[in-house]
Structures are given as C-alpha cells and as structure tokens.
Amino acid sequence: MSFKAKMEETAKKKESSIVLALDFPFHSPEKREELLVKAQDVLEAVNAYVCAVKINHHLVLPLGTLDGVQKLVKRIHEKGLLAIMDCKVNDIGATNQVIADYYYAAGFDALIANPFVGWEEGLKPIFDTARRLQRGVVLLAYMSHKGANEGYGQTIYDEKTGAKTAQYISFAKKALNWNADGAVVGATYPEKISEIHEILGENVPIYSPGIGAQGGAAETALKAGARYLIVGRDITLAQSPGEAAKKLYLAIRHAR
C-alpha cells in the first residue's frame, strides 16, 4: 500500500486530519534524555487526536537518527500513527539517496523534499527508493513563513512554453507529474492553498503547516483545500498538550 493510501486510511481510522509537528526549543546536549522523555510524553498525551507525527531537526540533531529518533518512530507506529521526516531534502542525487536510505532505515514512512533541486540527479533517487520500499515523498510547494514569497513566489520562465509563471505553480505541477504523495502549502496563505488545490485536485493531498503559532487557521485551510493540518507549537508548548490537541480536534470535527 502506498504512503498516500496509508495516510488516508489512518486519518479515517483516527477521524483526524492533524499531523503533530513534534518540535521543541533548543535543549543543551547534556539534557538529551530529558528531551526524549518529553517527546514521548507529548506523544502519549496526544496520539488519540492525530493521524501522523512529523519530526524535524529539533529532535534529529540532539537525539540522533538511528538512536533516539528511531525509538520515537517505533513508538509512533505502536500508536497506530505514521511518521514523516521533515528533512526538506535539497541536494544532488547521490547525497539525496544516502539521506533517504538513512531515514527510511530509521523507520520513517515519508520524507519531505524540496523540488528546487530538480528531477534528474536530484529527487529521482528518492522517489525510486520510496516506491521500492512503499514509502512516501511529500514536496514543498509554498512554505508558511513570511519570507516564503522570495523563493516560492518568484516569477520564473518556462523554457518549454516560453510562458512566465509563479515558482509555486511550477512546483505544484511537479508534484502532480512526479506522483508525489503530498504537497506542503502554508496555512498562512489560504489563497495559495486554493490555487494549488485547483492544480492537484484529489490526486496529491495538501499538508498545511503554520496553524496557530504562525497565524494560520485550521478551518480556513481546510475550506481552501488542505487535507492535513500540521500543528506544532500550539500543542507541544501548551501547558497541557493533550487538552490542546483535543480542543483542536473537536473544533475541526465541529467545523466539518
């Protein structure tokens, strides 16, 4: 079963479209075990309200890919959830291959990659590996931060057609043509979600980060065409992560 199908199945089973971004502020290296326990505690508190967990460098750098993070991925799977590595792969093919091999070996179900690097000797090795292992590749289309327009919003020239187009439109088309398992579009830009959803339809689900802390709204993102909502600080830094996740979960169900 493809990652895209697994995500849909898990979301239906959990009745949730929330992807937990398990991110924390800097912890000094000597507090490594404390950070691992904290991550495990948050996962324990919120797993009933989410369908997947996204891990970034916030945990990989202090815990290590094939050590602490692998333990977390195992626990994520034990909770019936999927694990996404937000490594934003963006290098030459040979390096991308190694990155994919390590993260998939650690148990991750999907990786997030940056289409800026291109296909040939770029992202193709990751897609090839993902298909062989039945894992996923999610592409960045438009990020959630204020400076996203400087890269993803710039106007580019299409050599094949001679037309000018926005970079994010090009990336959305690549996600469709490359049969990506998802596309990331910031919830802070609902108009971009709508525009990209027009291109992708139901073929490539949209993952929207930036809910809460960055100003994105869950209901607005969903109405614009997002399928999954990536939520981090509003849950992980809450006094009660479990209650914060439950509140968002119920609000989304009520809105639908």
C-alpha positions in Angstrom: 0.0 0.0 0.0 1.3 3.5 -0.9 2.0 6.0 1.8 -0.8 8.2 0.4 -3.2 5.4 0.9 -1.9 4.6 4.3 -2.3 8.2 5.4 -5.9 8.3 4.2 -6.7 5.0 5.9 -5.1 6.2 9.2 -6.9 9.6 9.0 -10.2 7.8 8.6 -9.5 5.4 11.4 -8.4 8.2 13.8 -11.1 10.5 12.5 -8.4 13.2 12.4 -6.5 15.3 9.9 -4.0 16.6 12.4 -0.3 15.9 11.9 1.7 16.6 15.1 4.9 18.5 14.5 6.9 17.2 17.4 9.2 20.3 17.7 10.8 21.7 20.8 13.1 24.7 21.6 16.8 24.1 22.0 17.9 21.7 24.7 21.5 21.5 25.8 23.2 18.2 24.7 23.5 17.0 28.3 19.7 17.1 28.6 19.3 14.7 25.7 17.5 12.0 27.7 15.2 14.7 29.2 14.2 15.8 25.7 13.5 12.2 24.6 11.2 11.7 27.6 9.4 15.0 26.9 8.8 14.0 23.3 7.5 10.6 24.4 5.2 12.2 27.0 3.7 14.6 24.4 3.1 11.7 22.0 1.4 9.7 24.7 -0.9 12.6 25.6 -2.0 13.5 22.0 -1.9 10.3 20.0 -5.6 9.8 20.2 -6.2 13.1 18.3 -3.7 13.0 15.5 -3.1 10.8 12.4 0.6 11.2 12.0 3.7 12.8 13.5 6.2 15.0 11.7 9.8 15.2 13.1 12.2 17.9 12.2 15.8 18.8 13.1 14.6 19.8 16.5 14.9 16.2 17.5 17.2 14.6 14.9 20.1 16.9 15.8 20.1 16.2 19.6 18.9 12.6 19.6 20.4 11.1 16.5 18.6 9.5 13.6 19.4 5.8 14.4 19.2 6.1 18.1 16.7 8.3 20.0 14.6 9.3 16.9 14.3 5.6 15.9 12.9 4.9 19.3 10.3 7.6 18.8 9.4 6.3 15.3 8.8 2.9 16.8 6.6 4.3 19.5 4.7 6.4 16.8 4.0 3.2 14.9 2.9 1.4 18.1 0.3 4.1 18.5 -1.1 3.4 15.0 0.3 6.6 13.5 2.6 7.3 10.6 6.0 9.1 10.9 7.1 11.8 8.5 10.7 13.2 8.4 10.8 16.9 7.6 14.3 16.9 6.3 13.5 19.2 3.3 15.9 17.2 1.1 17.6 19.5 -1.4 20.9 18.2 -2.6 22.5 16.3 -5.5 21.1 12.8 -6.2 23.9 10.8 -4.7 23.5 12.7 -1.4 19.7 12.6 -1.5 20.0 8.8 -1.9 22.0 8.5 1.3 19.6 10.8 3.2 16.6 8.7 2.1 18.4 5.4 2.9 19.1 6.5 6.5 15.7 8.0 7.2 13.8 5.1 5.7 16.1 2.7 7.6 15.1 4.6 10.8 11.5 3.6 10.0 10.1 6.9 8.6 7.1 6.4 6.4 7.7 9.5 4.3 10.2 12.3 3.7 9.6 16.0 2.8 11.7 17.2 -0.1 12.4 20.5 -1.9 11.7 20.5 -5.7 14.1 23.3 -6.2 16.8 20.7 -6.8 15.0 19.2 -9.8 14.5 15.6 -11.0 17.4 14.2 -12.9 20.3 13.6 -10.4 18.1 15.4 -7.9 15.0 14.0 -6.4 14.6 11.0 -8.7 16.7 8.7 -6.5 14.4 9.4 -3.5 11.3 8.7 -5.5 12.8 5.5 -6.8 13.7 4.4 -3.3 10.4 5.4 -1.9 8.4 3.4 -4.5 10.6 0.3 -3.9 10.1 0.4 -0.2 6.4 1.6 -0.4 7.3 4.8 1.4 6.3 8.4 0.6 7.7 11.7 -0.7 6.0 15.0 0.1 7.1 18.1 -1.8 7.3 21.6 -0.6 5.1 23.9 -2.8 4.8 27.0 -0.6 6.1 27.3 2.9 4.3 29.1 5.8 6.8 31.7 6.9 6.8 35.4 5.9 9.7 35.2 3.5 8.2 32.3 1.5 7.4 34.6 -1.4 11.1 35.4 -2.0 11.6 31.9 -3.3 8.4 30.1 -3.8 6.5 33.2 -5.1 9.1 34.4 -7.6 8.3 34.5 -11.3 10.1 32.0 -13.5 10.4 31.5 -17.2 9.2 28.2 -18.7 11.7 27.1 -21.3 9.3 24.7 -23.0 6.3 27.1 -23.4 8.0 30.5 -23.2 5.4 31.5 -20.6 6.1 33.2 -17.3 4.7 31.5 -14.2 5.0 31.6 -10.4 7.5 29.2 -8.9 4.9 27.6 -6.6 2.7 26.8 -9.6 5.7 25.0 -11.2 6.2 23.1 -8.0 2.5 22.1 -7.8 2.7 20.8 -11.4 5.9 18.8 -10.5 4.1 17.3 -7.5 1.4 16.1 -9.8 3.7 14.9 -12.7 6.1 13.2 -10.3 3.2 11.5 -8.5 4.2 12.9 -5.1 2.4 11.7 -2.0 1.6 15.2 -0.9 2.4 18.9 -1.2 3.2 21.3 1.6 1.4 24.6 1.4 1.4 27.0 4.4 -1.9 27.5 6.2 -0.9 31.2 6.5 -1.5 31.5 2.7 -5.1 30.1 2.1 -5.2 31.7 -1.3 -2.2 29.7 -2.3 -3.8 26.5 -1.0 -6.9 27.2 -3.2 -4.7 27.9 -6.2 -2.6 24.8 -5.8 -5.6 22.6 -5.0 -7.0 23.6 -8.3 -4.0 22.0 -9.9 -3.6 19.0 -7.7 -7.3 18.1 -7.1 -7.6 14.9 -5.0 -4.5 13.4 -6.7 -2.0 15.0 -4.4 -3.2 15.9 -0.8 -2.1 19.2 0.6 -0.4 19.3 4.0 -0.7 22.8 5.7 1.7 23.9 8.4 1.6 27.2 10.3 -1.6 26.6 12.2 -1.8 28.7 15.4 1.6 30.0 16.3 2.3 31.4 12.8 -1.2 32.7 12.4 -2.8 30.1 10.2 -6.4 28.9 10.9 -7.4 25.3 10.7 -10.9 25.9 9.3 -9.7 28.3 6.7 -7.0 26.0 5.5 -9.4 23.1 5.2 -12.0 25.1 3.3 -9.3 26.2 0.9 -8.4 22.6 0.1 -5.9 21.3 2.7 -6.3 17.7 3.6 -3.9 17.5 6.5 -3.0 20.2 9.1 0.5 20.3 10.6 0.4 21.7 14.1 3.4 22.1 16.4 3.9 24.7 19.0 0.3 25.2 19.8 0.3 21.7 21.1 3.9 20.8 22.1 4.4 24.1 24.1 1.0 24.1 25.6 0.6 23.6 29.4 -1.4 20.6 28.6 -0.6 19.2 25.2 -3.3 16.6 25.4 -6.0 19.2 26.1 -4.7 21.5 23.4 -4.8 18.6 20.8 -8.3 17.6 21.9 -9.6 21.1 21.7 -8.3 21.5 18.1 -9.5 18.0 17.2 -13.1 18.8 18.4 -13.1 22.2 16.7 -12.2 20.7 13.4 -14.9 18.0 13.7 -17.5 20.6 14.6 -16.5 22.8 11.7 -17.0 19.9 9.3 
